[in-house]
Amino acid sequence: MTHGRKFHHDAIIVDGLQINNWSRAVLQELISGGVTAVNATVSVWEGIEESIRAIGEWNQFADRNSDIVTLARSSQDIRRAKTEGRVAVILGTQNTSLYGDDYRLVRVFAQLGVKIVQLTYNNQNSVGGSCYEPTDSGLTRFGVNVVHEMNRAGVLIDLSHVGDRTSIDAAEASASPVAITHSNPDWFVSSPRNKPDAVIEAVTSRGGVIGACLYPNVVGGAHAQLSDFCQMVYRLAEQVGIGHVGLGSDCTRNWGDEFVEWLRSGRWRPPSQETATWPAWPHWFTGPEDFPRLTEGLLAVGFTETEALGVLGENWLRLFDEVFPEGGSRDGGIVHDRTREPA
Amino acid sequence: MTHGRKFHHDAIIVDGLQINNWSRAVLQELISGGVTAVNATVSVWEGIEESIRAIGEWNQFADRNSDIVTLARSSQDIRRAKTEGRVAVILGTQNTSLYGDDYRLVRVFAQLGVKIVQLTYNNQNSVGGSCYEPTDSGLTRFGVNVVHEMNRAGVLIDLSHVGDRTSIDAAEASASPVAITHSNPDWFVSSPRNKPDAVIEAVTSRGGVIGACLYPNVVGGAHAQLSDFCQMVYRLAEQVGIGHVGLGSDCTRNWGDEFVEWLRSGRWRPPSQETATWPAWPHWFTGPEDFPRLTEGLLAVGFTETEALGVLGENWLRLFDEVFPEGGSRDGGIVHDRTREPA
């Protein structure tokens, strides 16, 4: 695998989502795994002030580790980071709670570098429905305004935990392509977090990308096989086109069990009687260090090198070029003004 | 009408909702109209911190006008205020935005005196759907926890601007009777803000009260007649039982047009191109001073004096006795513990 190792090392590897407890050691895991860029979750349940503070902490962390990491606000920032040998972190959130009730905060947070935002986490909110909620409101009136403002401010819309109806509504309402950063098709593993064909089609037919996900619950648990996962990615690429598939590991490095309890219960219900625990990961992918194995696995199931480069990162980069190119979006300016002012 | 005036003066008059820009002059309008108690809106779109600040302002305002007003936290506080000749103000909100994403804030705000809370204002939120939203999610998983915590903390659930499906879900989920503080039946005037029979039935059959509303948009505009309004109340009492009908004027005294724009657009959309304006009120009810006219009107359409006393205030007071009696609820303690801990 000498060729494979060099091939992986030269490739642009983009991870659609990681939700680590970030530290220098975790950054070194990404470097060890050859990861070029990652959408790093800044907040999930957190509101406006908490999210602002989390960005303050990220700025400080990036300053202290500026030899190996840089905060990226545009696709060009990612390409530069690759040449500099630094990991490019795109700040993202898994909820719109950071926007509170104010669509104008979309642009404010874009100015602070938050360029990928999931419309809902696990609960229905004022923007739309979640994949775990018994009923999905669809994209609300406020949600339509948030989507249009995300288009204008160059923020990528993420639908991974979003309900099916809201996902399709958002894909249709958005002037820019949208993403599923970390989910699998539900024909691979049946789970509320995986997506039916109609949602995948709504995203990818409009230029979006779906990031195949390694989180144990969406691959069938710790006994899932690398070859099965890679064959799923292959079949998905046949289904939606090779340019519309990426990876989104959903890595959760360096957390204790109290964090998975927080993710599940937030402040919307009391903590479980027995604290939730993290699931075990497949032995072939336990963290960002294992990205080279995915490259091997993708080549082994029949992807050409060019196709593999697409899945590993170029497809995400092409989408980022469309949604937050260098220029307007860098300072949170207006990128896509094809939409009307929200009304 | 000498008898009528004395009858009105002696009665306990409870207004289910007013959203005034409160001042001493406005309090004097209530006194002039013989109003004993009012659910006063503290916040609508405001979040946690803003709502806390609004309560701070209310405390200060009540201190400065303690000769004519008192903040009530229990039904007994209202009876005491009547004997003292002071207006009893129950702090309320027209949204659950004050709770943020945390059901535990139900009790915190109850400790601060917020005893009547509408689940949604005009937009879908994380608790449920609104009467103005194209789709209603129903009561969400977080919403169920909020309802149960409102039961435990002795907070009256208000469904006036809530969507029909969420309203019925909430009435069914609540261990305590619930209210529609300020809406009419939609057989009187067709409006998203008025209620179909199924919603009215869900509320009143479980011991709740509907407050017939004077806001121009829900009575058919400024040309509505007092006798038509009072006949509607009479027919409504026949429909749901005389013990389940009250009044909720929705008075909006002392505001400029910028406030109606805020109510309509909040921060969820840009202000209208032409600022919204307040509708004109019927000449026979332009503010709290006109409550005696309602008493006359109710007696004129055939209510007995006992029945009229129920509609004017005793029915609200009976509901408040059930939901926030003196004792546990006064300090935000647990009143109805028939519900499980939210799960």
Interface residues (C-beta under 8 A of the other chain):
Chain A: W45 G47 S97 G100 D101 D102 Y103 R104 N123 Q124 N125 S126 G129 E133 P134 T135 D136 S137 G138 T140 R141 F142 N145 G266 R267 W268 R269 P270 E341 P342 A343
Chain B: W45 G47 S97 G100 D101 D102 Y103 R104 N123 Q124 N125 S126 G129 E133 P134 T135 D136 S137 G138 T140 R141 F142 N145 G266 R267 W268 R269 P270 E341 P342 A343
